[in-house]
Amino acid sequence: MAWMCNKCQVEVEEVDDIQIFFKDLSLPEATGFRCPNCGVEYIDRDFVIDQLASAEQMLEGK
Ligand SMILES: [Zn+2]
């Protein structure tokens, strides 16, 4: 299913280098979608939840 940019009404591109910032954590680059026109990024929500969960586990382990 193709995603559309809400603003530009163009199809967004799939990319795998989206930077996620969550508090002070630096997370691995995420797979998501980016609008080629305005650059807005859309991230797969399940992927982010996954990454945050493992980042929290890492912190708790120390
Ligand atoms: Zn756009």
PDB file of the backbone (N, CA, C, O) and the ligand in Angstrom, with CONECT records:
HET     ZN  A 101       1
ATOM      1  N   MET A   1       0.851  -1.196   0.000  1.00  0.00           N
ATOM      2  CA  MET A   1       0.000   0.000   0.000  1.00  0.00           C
ATOM      3  C   MET A   1       0.886   1.245   0.000  1.00  0.00           C
ATOM      4  O   MET A   1       1.777   1.378   0.839  1.00  0.00           O
ATOM      5  N   ALA A   2       0.647   2.123  -0.910  1.00  0.00           N
ATOM      6  CA  ALA A   2       1.459   3.331  -1.016  1.00  0.00           C
ATOM      7  C   ALA A   2       0.942   4.399  -0.064  1.00  0.00           C
ATOM      8  O   ALA A   2      -0.261   4.618   0.080  1.00  0.00           O
ATOM      9  N   TRP A   3       1.888   5.043   0.569  1.00  0.00           N
ATOM     10  CA  TRP A   3       1.522   6.151   1.457  1.00  0.00           C
ATOM     11  C   TRP A   3       1.599   7.446   0.665  1.00  0.00           C
ATOM     12  O   TRP A   3       2.370   7.582  -0.285  1.00  0.00           O
ATOM     13  N   MET A   4       0.784   8.378   1.086  1.00  0.00           N
ATOM     14  CA  MET A   4       0.791   9.682   0.444  1.00  0.00           C
ATOM     15  C   MET A   4       1.176  10.738   1.475  1.00  0.00           C
ATOM     16  O   MET A   4       0.830  10.632   2.652  1.00  0.00           O
ATOM     17  N   CYS A   5       1.898  11.758   1.013  1.00  0.00           N
ATOM     18  CA  CYS A   5       2.161  12.892   1.879  1.00  0.00           C
ATOM     19  C   CYS A   5       0.872  13.693   2.020  1.00  0.00           C
ATOM     20  O   CYS A   5       0.241  14.059   1.029  1.00  0.00           O
ATOM     21  N   ASN A   6       0.494  13.958   3.271  1.00  0.00           N
ATOM     22  CA  ASN A   6      -0.755  14.683   3.507  1.00  0.00           C
ATOM     23  C   ASN A   6      -0.719  16.081   2.912  1.00  0.00           C
ATOM     24  O   ASN A   6      -1.734  16.611   2.461  1.00  0.00           O
ATOM     25  N   LYS A   7       0.466  16.663   2.921  1.00  0.00           N
ATOM     26  CA  LYS A   7       0.586  18.052   2.502  1.00  0.00           C
ATOM     27  C   LYS A   7       0.652  18.178   0.983  1.00  0.00           C
ATOM     28  O   LYS A   7      -0.037  19.000   0.379  1.00  0.00           O
ATOM     29  N   CYS A   8       1.502  17.335   0.378  1.00  0.00           N
ATOM     30  CA  CYS A   8       1.778  17.492  -1.053  1.00  0.00           C
ATOM     31  C   CYS A   8       0.895  16.618  -1.925  1.00  0.00           C
ATOM     32  O   CYS A   8       0.781  16.845  -3.130  1.00  0.00           O
ATOM     33  N   GLN A   9       0.269  15.613  -1.314  1.00  0.00           N
ATOM     34  CA  GLN A   9      -0.523  14.670  -2.101  1.00  0.00           C
ATOM     35  C   GLN A   9       0.315  13.981  -3.160  1.00  0.00           C
ATOM     36  O   GLN A   9      -0.140  13.763  -4.283  1.00  0.00           O
ATOM     37  N   VAL A  10       1.554  13.636  -2.791  1.00  0.00           N
ATOM     38  CA  VAL A  10       2.385  12.820  -3.663  1.00  0.00           C
ATOM     39  C   VAL A  10       2.740  11.528  -2.926  1.00  0.00           C
ATOM     40  O   VAL A  10       2.688  11.463  -1.698  1.00  0.00           O
ATOM     41  N   GLU A  11       3.095  10.525  -3.686  1.00  0.00           N
ATOM     42  CA  GLU A  11       3.461   9.251  -3.090  1.00  0.00           C
ATOM     43  C   GLU A  11       4.814   9.382  -2.407  1.00  0.00           C
ATOM     44  O   GLU A  11       5.751   9.938  -2.981  1.00  0.00           O
ATOM     45  N   VAL A  12       4.923   8.867  -1.171  1.00  0.00           N
ATOM     46  CA  VAL A  12       6.194   8.961  -0.451  1.00  0.00           C
ATOM     47  C   VAL A  12       7.104   7.805  -0.850  1.00  0.00           C
ATOM     48  O   VAL A  12       6.637   6.764  -1.313  1.00  0.00           O
ATOM     49  N   GLU A  13       8.408   8.002  -0.665  1.00  0.00           N
ATOM     50  CA  GLU A  13       9.396   6.987  -1.016  1.00  0.00           C
ATOM     51  C   GLU A  13       9.777   6.192   0.212  1.00  0.00           C
ATOM     52  O   GLU A  13       9.851   6.732   1.316  1.00  0.00           O
ATOM     53  N   GLU A  14      10.022   4.890   0.013  1.00  0.00           N
ATOM     54  CA  GLU A  14      10.491   4.078   1.124  1.00  0.00           C
ATOM     55  C   GLU A  14      11.982   4.310   1.314  1.00  0.00           C
ATOM     56  O   GLU A  14      12.757   4.245   0.360  1.00  0.00           O
ATOM     57  N   VAL A  15      12.377   4.582   2.559  1.00  0.00           N
ATOM     58  CA  VAL A  15      13.792   4.822   2.870  1.00  0.00           C
ATOM     59  C   VAL A  15      14.148   4.037   4.128  1.00  0.00           C
ATOM     60  O   VAL A  15      13.265   3.625   4.880  1.00  0.00           O
ATOM     61  N   ASP A  16      15.438   3.834   4.351  1.00  0.00           N
ATOM     62  CA  ASP A  16      15.839   3.074   5.544  1.00  0.00           C
ATOM     63  C   ASP A  16      16.863   3.832   6.383  1.00  0.00           C
ATOM     64  O   ASP A  16      17.645   3.235   7.123  1.00  0.00           O
ATOM     65  N   ASP A  17      16.845   5.142   6.256  1.00  0.00           N
ATOM     66  CA  ASP A  17      17.842   5.927   7.001  1.00  0.00           C
ATOM     67  C   ASP A  17      17.192   7.040   7.806  1.00  0.00           C
ATOM     68  O   ASP A  17      17.756   8.125   7.950  1.00  0.00           O
ATOM     69  N   ILE A  18      16.013   6.768   8.326  1.00  0.00           N
ATOM     70  CA  ILE A  18      15.322   7.789   9.116  1.00  0.00           C
ATOM     71  C   ILE A  18      15.885   7.818  10.527  1.00  0.00           C
ATOM     72  O   ILE A  18      15.994   6.787  11.191  1.00  0.00           O
ATOM     73  N   GLN A  19      16.237   9.006  10.969  1.00  0.00           N
ATOM     74  CA  GLN A  19      16.771   9.184  12.310  1.00  0.00           C
ATOM     75  C   GLN A  19      15.620   9.336  13.299  1.00  0.00           C
ATOM     76  O   GLN A  19      14.704  10.135  13.101  1.00  0.00           O
ATOM     77  N   ILE A  20      15.691   8.553  14.361  1.00  0.00           N
ATOM     78  CA  ILE A  20      14.675   8.661  15.404  1.00  0.00           C
ATOM     79  C   ILE A  20      15.298   9.307  16.629  1.00  0.00           C
ATOM     80  O   ILE A  20      16.390   8.926  17.052  1.00  0.00           O
ATOM     81  N   PHE A  21      14.622  10.260  17.183  1.00  0.00           N
ATOM     82  CA  PHE A  21      15.100  10.865  18.419  1.00  0.00           C
ATOM     83  C   PHE A  21      14.051  10.659  19.496  1.00  0.00           C
ATOM     84  O   PHE A  21      12.902  11.077  19.352  1.00  0.00           O
ATOM     85  N   PHE A  22      14.458  10.014  20.569  1.00  0.00           N
ATOM     86  CA  PHE A  22      13.554   9.761  21.675  1.00  0.00           C
ATOM     87  C   PHE A  22      14.281  10.141  22.945  1.00  0.00           C
ATOM     88  O   PHE A  22      15.213   9.457  23.367  1.00  0.00           O
ATOM     89  N   LYS A  23      13.845  11.251  23.561  1.00  0.00           N
ATOM     90  CA  LYS A  23      14.567  11.777  24.710  1.00  0.00           C
ATOM     91  C   LYS A  23      16.051  11.898  24.359  1.00  0.00           C
ATOM     92  O   LYS A  23      16.393  12.520  23.353  1.00  0.00           O
ATOM     93  N   ASP A  24      16.929  11.320  25.163  1.00  0.00           N
ATOM     94  CA  ASP A  24      18.356  11.429  24.873  1.00  0.00           C
ATOM     95  C   ASP A  24      18.896  10.196  24.164  1.00  0.00           C
ATOM     96  O   ASP A  24      20.092  10.100  23.889  1.00  0.00           O
ATOM     97  N   LEU A  25      18.017   9.267  23.876  1.00  0.00           N
ATOM     98  CA  LEU A  25      18.483   8.042  23.251  1.00  0.00           C
ATOM     99  C   LEU A  25      18.747   8.269  21.773  1.00  0.00           C
ATOM    100  O   LEU A  25      17.992   8.964  21.094  1.00  0.00           O
ATOM    101  N   SER A  26      19.813   7.683  21.290  1.00  0.00           N
ATOM    102  CA  SER A  26      20.000   7.673  19.853  1.00  0.00           C
ATOM    103  C   SER A  26      19.743   6.256  19.380  1.00  0.00           C
ATOM    104  O   SER A  26      20.424   5.313  19.781  1.00  0.00           O
ATOM    105  N   LEU A  27      18.766   6.131  18.536  1.00  0.00           N
ATOM    106  CA  LEU A  27      18.312   4.814  18.100  1.00  0.00           C
ATOM    107  C   LEU A  27      18.847   4.525  16.702  1.00  0.00           C
ATOM    108  O   LEU A  27      19.230   5.436  15.968  1.00  0.00           O
ATOM    109  N   PRO A  28      18.865   3.259  16.352  1.00  0.00           N
ATOM    110  CA  PRO A  28      19.302   2.908  14.994  1.00  0.00           C
ATOM    111  C   PRO A  28      18.399   3.557  13.956  1.00  0.00           C
ATOM    112  O   PRO A  28      17.245   3.885  14.231  1.00  0.00           O
ATOM    113  N   GLU A  29      18.937   3.733  12.782  1.00  0.00           N
ATOM    114  CA  GLU A  29      18.137   4.318  11.713  1.00  0.00           C
ATOM    115  C   GLU A  29      16.966   3.408  11.389  1.00  0.00           C
ATOM    116  O   GLU A  29      17.078   2.182  11.400  1.00  0.00           O
ATOM    117  N   ALA A  30      15.866   4.029  11.106  1.00  0.00           N
ATOM    118  CA  ALA A  30      14.633   3.273  10.935  1.00  0.00           C
ATOM    119  C   ALA A  30      14.214   3.216   9.478  1.00  0.00           C
ATOM    120  O   ALA A  30      14.576   4.061   8.658  1.00  0.00           O
ATOM    121  N   THR A  31      13.445   2.196   9.196  1.00  0.00           N
ATOM    122  CA  THR A  31      12.808   2.117   7.894  1.00  0.00           C
ATOM    123  C   THR A  31      11.502   2.887   7.934  1.00  0.00           C
ATOM    124  O   THR A  31      10.743   2.794   8.899  1.00  0.00           O
ATOM    125  N   GLY A  32      11.255   3.627   6.909  1.00  0.00           N
ATOM    126  CA  GLY A  32      10.019   4.384   6.871  1.00  0.00           C
ATOM    127  C   GLY A  32       9.817   4.979   5.495  1.00  0.00           C
ATOM    128  O   GLY A  32      10.271   4.435   4.489  1.00  0.00           O
ATOM    129  N   PHE A  33       9.143   6.080   5.471  1.00  0.00           N
ATOM    130  CA  PHE A  33       8.810   6.715   4.200  1.00  0.00           C
ATOM    131  C   PHE A  33       9.117   8.194   4.282  1.00  0.00           C
ATOM    132  O   PHE A  33       8.957   8.825   5.326  1.00  0.00           O
ATOM    133  N   ARG A  34       9.562   8.735   3.159  1.00  0.00           N
ATOM    134  CA  ARG A  34       9.877  10.155   3.135  1.00  0.00           C
ATOM    135  C   ARG A  34       9.266  10.772   1.896  1.00  0.00           C
ATOM    136  O   ARG A  34       9.332  10.206   0.805  1.00  0.00           O
ATOM    137  N   CYS A  35       8.675  11.931   2.076  1.00  0.00           N
ATOM    138  CA  CYS A  35       8.109  12.652   0.947  1.00  0.00           C
ATOM    139  C   CYS A  35       9.243  13.269   0.123  1.00  0.00           C
ATOM    140  O   CYS A  35      10.056  14.020   0.662  1.00  0.00           O
ATOM    141  N   PRO A  36       9.304  12.961  -1.170  1.00  0.00           N
ATOM    142  CA  PRO A  36      10.380  13.504  -2.002  1.00  0.00           C
ATOM    143  C   PRO A  36      10.217  15.000  -2.237  1.00  0.00           C
ATOM    144  O   PRO A  36      11.153  15.665  -2.681  1.00  0.00           O
ATOM    145  N   ASN A  37       9.067  15.517  -1.950  1.00  0.00           N
ATOM    146  CA  ASN A  37       8.791  16.927  -2.217  1.00  0.00           C
ATOM    147  C   ASN A  37       9.138  17.804  -1.021  1.00  0.00           C
ATOM    148  O   ASN A  37       9.920  18.745  -1.155  1.00  0.00           O
ATOM    149  N   CYS A  38       8.565  17.509   0.153  1.00  0.00           N
ATOM    150  CA  CYS A  38       8.766  18.379   1.317  1.00  0.00           C
ATOM    151  C   CYS A  38       9.673  17.744   2.370  1.00  0.00           C
ATOM    152  O   CYS A  38      10.102  18.422   3.304  1.00  0.00           O
ATOM    153  N   GLY A  39       9.970  16.441   2.228  1.00  0.00           N
ATOM    154  CA  GLY A  39      10.920  15.806   3.134  1.00  0.00           C
ATOM    155  C   GLY A  39      10.332  15.306   4.439  1.00  0.00           C
ATOM    156  O   GLY A  39      11.069  14.826   5.300  1.00  0.00           O
ATOM    157  N   VAL A  40       9.032  15.406   4.604  1.00  0.00           N
ATOM    158  CA  VAL A  40       8.428  14.913   5.836  1.00  0.00           C
ATOM    159  C   VAL A  40       8.583  13.397   5.878  1.00  0.00           C
ATOM    160  O   VAL A  40       8.501  12.719   4.854  1.00  0.00           O
ATOM    161  N   GLU A  41       8.810  12.876   7.092  1.00  0.00           N
ATOM    162  CA  GLU A  41       9.079  11.453   7.236  1.00  0.00           C
ATOM    163  C   GLU A  41       7.955  10.758   7.983  1.00  0.00           C
ATOM    164  O   GLU A  41       7.401  11.283   8.949  1.00  0.00           O
ATOM    165  N   TYR A  42       7.638   9.577   7.515  1.00  0.00           N
ATOM    166  CA  TYR A  42       6.637   8.736   8.168  1.00  0.00           C
ATOM    167  C   TYR A  42       7.323   7.447   8.579  1.00  0.00           C
ATOM    168  O   TYR A  42       7.997   6.808   7.772  1.00  0.00           O
ATOM    169  N   ILE A  43       7.150   7.069   9.827  1.00  0.00           N
ATOM    170  CA  ILE A  43       7.811   5.874  10.329  1.00  0.00           C
ATOM    171  C   ILE A  43       6.773   4.814  10.660  1.00  0.00           C
ATOM    172  O   ILE A  43       5.678   5.100  11.144  1.00  0.00           O
ATOM    173  N   ASP A  44       7.159   3.598  10.382  1.00  0.00           N
ATOM    174  CA  ASP A  44       6.323   2.460  10.744  1.00  0.00           C
ATOM    175  C   ASP A  44       6.229   2.398  12.269  1.00  0.00           C
ATOM    176  O   ASP A  44       7.241   2.236  12.952  1.00  0.00           O
ATOM    177  N   ARG A  45       5.036   2.524  12.788  1.00  0.00           N
ATOM    178  CA  ARG A  45       4.864   2.642  14.238  1.00  0.00           C
ATOM    179  C   ARG A  45       5.321   1.381  14.975  1.00  0.00           C
ATOM    180  O   ARG A  45       5.919   1.471  16.047  1.00  0.00           O
ATOM    181  N   ASP A  46       5.046   0.234  14.416  1.00  0.00           N
ATOM    182  CA  ASP A  46       5.447  -1.005  15.075  1.00  0.00           C
ATOM    183  C   ASP A  46       6.956  -1.100  15.182  1.00  0.00           C
ATOM    184  O   ASP A  46       7.494  -1.575  16.182  1.00  0.00           O
ATOM    185  N   PHE A  47       7.631  -0.644  14.144  1.00  0.00           N
ATOM    186  CA  PHE A  47       9.090  -0.682  14.145  1.00  0.00           C
ATOM    187  C   PHE A  47       9.635   0.193  15.262  1.00  0.00           C
ATOM    188  O   PHE A  47      10.561  -0.210  15.965  1.00  0.00           O
ATOM    189  N   VAL A  48       9.087   1.359  15.430  1.00  0.00           N
ATOM    190  CA  VAL A  48       9.568   2.279  16.461  1.00  0.00           C
ATOM    191  C   VAL A  48       9.353   1.689  17.843  1.00  0.00           C
ATOM    192  O   VAL A  48      10.242   1.741  18.693  1.00  0.00           O
ATOM    193  N   ILE A  49       8.178   1.132  18.064  1.00  0.00           N
ATOM    194  CA  ILE A  49       7.878   0.532  19.364  1.00  0.00           C
ATOM    195  C   ILE A  49       8.876  -0.574  19.669  1.00  0.00           C
ATOM    196  O   ILE A  49       9.344  -0.710  20.800  1.00  0.00           O
ATOM    197  N   ASP A  50       9.194  -1.355  18.660  1.00  0.00           N
ATOM    198  CA  ASP A  50      10.176  -2.415  18.780  1.00  0.00           C
ATOM    199  C   ASP A  50      11.532  -1.859  19.201  1.00  0.00           C
ATOM    200  O   ASP A  50      12.161  -2.363  20.132  1.00  0.00           O
ATOM    201  N   GLN A  51      11.971  -0.825  18.510  1.00  0.00           N
ATOM    202  CA  GLN A  51      13.277  -0.237  18.787  1.00  0.00           C
ATOM    203  C   GLN A  51      13.320   0.362  20.182  1.00  0.00           C
ATOM    204  O   GLN A  51      14.314   0.213  20.894  1.00  0.00           O
ATOM    205  N   LEU A  52      12.256   1.032  20.573  1.00  0.00           N
ATOM    206  CA  LEU A  52      12.222   1.643  21.899  1.00  0.00           C
ATOM    207  C   LEU A  52      12.260   0.576  22.970  1.00  0.00           C
ATOM    208  O   LEU A  52      12.913   0.749  23.999  1.00  0.00           O
ATOM    209  N   ALA A  53      11.569  -0.524  22.738  1.00  0.00           N
ATOM    210  CA  ALA A  53      11.544  -1.604  23.716  1.00  0.00           C
ATOM    211  C   ALA A  53      12.938  -2.163  23.910  1.00  0.00           C
ATOM    212  O   ALA A  53      13.346  -2.401  25.047  1.00  0.00           O
ATOM    213  N   SER A  54      13.685  -2.381  22.830  1.00  0.00           N
ATOM    214  CA  SER A  54      15.015  -2.954  22.993  1.00  0.00           C
ATOM    215  C   SER A  54      15.983  -1.931  23.556  1.00  0.00           C
ATOM    216  O   SER A  54      16.929  -2.297  24.254  1.00  0.00           O
ATOM    217  N   ALA A  55      15.768  -0.657  23.267  1.00  0.00           N
ATOM    218  CA  ALA A  55      16.628   0.374  23.841  1.00  0.00           C
ATOM    219  C   ALA A  55      16.420   0.456  25.347  1.00  0.00           C
ATOM    220  O   ALA A  55      17.377   0.640  26.100  1.00  0.00           O
ATOM    221  N   GLU A  56      15.186   0.321  25.783  1.00  0.00           N
ATOM    222  CA  GLU A  56      14.905   0.351  27.217  1.00  0.00           C
ATOM    223  C   GLU A  56      15.519  -0.858  27.917  1.00  0.00           C
ATOM    224  O   GLU A  56      16.033  -0.758  29.031  1.00  0.00           O
ATOM    225  N   GLN A  57      15.454  -1.993  27.243  1.00  0.00           N
ATOM    226  CA  GLN A  57      16.052  -3.190  27.816  1.00  0.00           C
ATOM    227  C   GLN A  57      17.551  -3.010  27.986  1.00  0.00           C
ATOM    228  O   GLN A  57      18.125  -3.427  28.991  1.00  0.00           O
ATOM    229  N   MET A  58      18.175  -2.392  27.005  1.00  0.00           N
ATOM    230  CA  MET A  58      19.614  -2.155  27.067  1.00  0.00           C
ATOM    231  C   MET A  58      19.963  -1.283  28.272  1.00  0.00           C
ATOM    232  O   MET A  58      20.938  -1.539  28.979  1.00  0.00           O
ATOM    233  N   LEU A  59      19.153  -0.254  28.490  1.00  0.00           N
ATOM    234  CA  LEU A  59      19.413   0.665  29.590  1.00  0.00           C
ATOM    235  C   LEU A  59      19.225  -0.036  30.935  1.00  0.00           C
ATOM    236  O   LEU A  59      20.003   0.167  31.867  1.00  0.00           O
ATOM    237  N   GLU A  60      18.205  -0.843  31.018  1.00  0.00           N
ATOM    238  CA  GLU A  60      17.934  -1.531  32.271  1.00  0.00           C
ATOM    239  C   GLU A  60      18.999  -2.571  32.581  1.00  0.00           C
ATOM    240  O   GLU A  60      19.268  -2.870  33.744  1.00  0.00           O
ATOM    241  N   GLY A  61      19.593  -3.114  31.547  1.00  0.00           N
ATOM    242  CA  GLY A  61      20.595  -4.148  31.736  1.00  0.00           C
ATOM    243  C   GLY A  61      21.896  -3.645  32.330  1.00  0.00           C
ATOM    244  O   GLY A  61      22.715  -4.435  32.800  1.00  0.00           O
ATOM    245  N   LYS A  62      22.094  -2.302  32.313  1.00  0.00           N
ATOM    246  CA  LYS A  62      23.378  -1.778  32.788  1.00  0.00           C
ATOM    247  C   LYS A  62      23.332  -1.418  34.279  1.00  0.00           C
ATOM    248  O   LYS A  62      24.331  -0.963  34.835  1.00  0.00           O
TER     249      LYS A  62
HETATM  250 ZN    ZN A 101       5.245  16.339   1.182  1.00  0.00          ZN2+
END
